[in-house]
């Protein structure tokens, strides 16, 4: 009886492992399809980006011809904000808001609240 019980338990274990194997195969197929879809999306995005780069190059070429033909300075196109002379170049951030020098609470102009007369 002990051997029969052991054999029965082994058969149950084999069935459990076989069902796990089937579930794993299904998961692999699902992951393959997801990967293939994402890979196709990536390739399309890469193709779109390459097309955009080509369009930008064409636009730059056409704009350059336009500016040269109309004798417009190209310096106006590449205007860059320079840091103040007192600030080293590597510490300057043109996107940072300027520091304020207010101290204390704002009281407003005291004379502005009176009437005309």
C-alpha positions in Angstrom: 0.0 0.0 0.0 2.8 2.4 0.8 4.3 1.9 -2.7 0.8 2.4 -4.3 0.4 5.6 -2.3 3.9 6.7 -3.3 3.2 5.9 -7.0 -0.1 7.8 -6.8 1.6 10.8 -5.4 4.3 10.7 -8.1 1.7 10.6 -10.8 0.0 13.6 -9.3 3.3 15.4 -9.1 4.0 14.6 -12.8 0.6 16.0 -13.8 1.3 19.1 -11.8 4.7 19.6 -13.5 3.3 18.9 -16.9 0.6 21.6 -16.4 3.2 24.0 -15.2 5.2 23.3 -18.4 2.1 24.0 -20.5 1.5 27.2 -18.6 5.1 28.2 -19.1 4.9 27.5 -22.9 1.8 29.7 -23.1 3.5 32.5 -21.2 6.5 32.2 -23.6 4.2 32.5 -26.6 2.4 35.5 -25.1 5.8 37.2 -24.3 7.0 36.5 -27.9 4.0 38.2 -29.4 4.4 41.2 -27.1 8.0 41.4 -27.9 7.4 41.1 -31.7 4.7 43.8 -31.5 6.9 46.2 -29.5 9.8 45.5 -31.8 7.7 46.4 -34.8 6.5 49.6 -33.0 10.2 50.5 -32.3 11.2 49.9 -35.9 8.4 52.2 -37.1 9.3 54.9 -34.6 12.9 54.7 -35.7 11.8 55.0 -39.3 9.6 58.0 -38.4 12.5 59.6 -36.5 14.8 59.2 -39.5 12.2 60.7 -41.8 11.8 63.7 -39.4 15.6 64.2 -39.4 15.6 64.3 -43.2 12.7 66.8 -43.2 14.5 69.0 -40.8 17.6 68.9 -43.0 15.6 69.9 -46.0 13.9 72.7 -44.0 17.3 74.0 -42.9 18.6 73.9 -46.5 15.6 75.7 -47.8 15.6 78.3 -45.0 19.3 78.9 -45.6 18.7 79.5 -49.3 15.8 81.8 -48.4 17.9 83.9 -46.0 20.8 84.1 -48.5 18.5 85.0 -51.4 16.9 87.8 -49.3 20.2 88.9 -47.8 19.0 88.3 -44.2 21.7 87.8 -41.6 21.9 84.2 -40.4 23.1 85.5 -37.0 19.5 86.2 -36.2 18.7 82.5 -36.4 21.3 81.3 -33.9 21.0 84.0 -31.3 22.0 82.6 -27.9 21.6 84.2 -24.5 25.1 84.9 -23.0 25.7 84.8 -19.3 26.5 88.0 -17.4 30.2 88.8 -17.2 30.3 88.3 -13.5 29.0 84.7 -13.8 31.3 81.8 -15.0 29.9 80.2 -18.2 29.6 76.7 -16.6 27.4 77.9 -13.7 25.0 80.0 -15.8 21.5 78.5 -16.6 19.4 80.7 -18.9 16.2 78.8 -17.8 16.6 79.6 -14.1 14.5 82.4 -12.7 16.5 85.4 -11.4 17.0 85.7 -7.7 14.9 88.3 -5.8 16.3 90.7 -3.3 13.1 91.4 -1.3 13.4 91.3 2.4 10.5 91.6 4.9 6.9 91.6 3.9 5.6 93.8 1.1 3.5 96.7 2.5 2.6 98.4 -0.8 2.7 102.1 -1.5 1.2 103.8 1.5 0.2 107.0 -0.4 -1.7 105.1 -3.1 -4.7 104.2 -0.9 -5.8 107.8 -0.4 -8.3 109.6 -2.6 -7.7 112.2 -5.3 -8.5 115.1 -2.9 
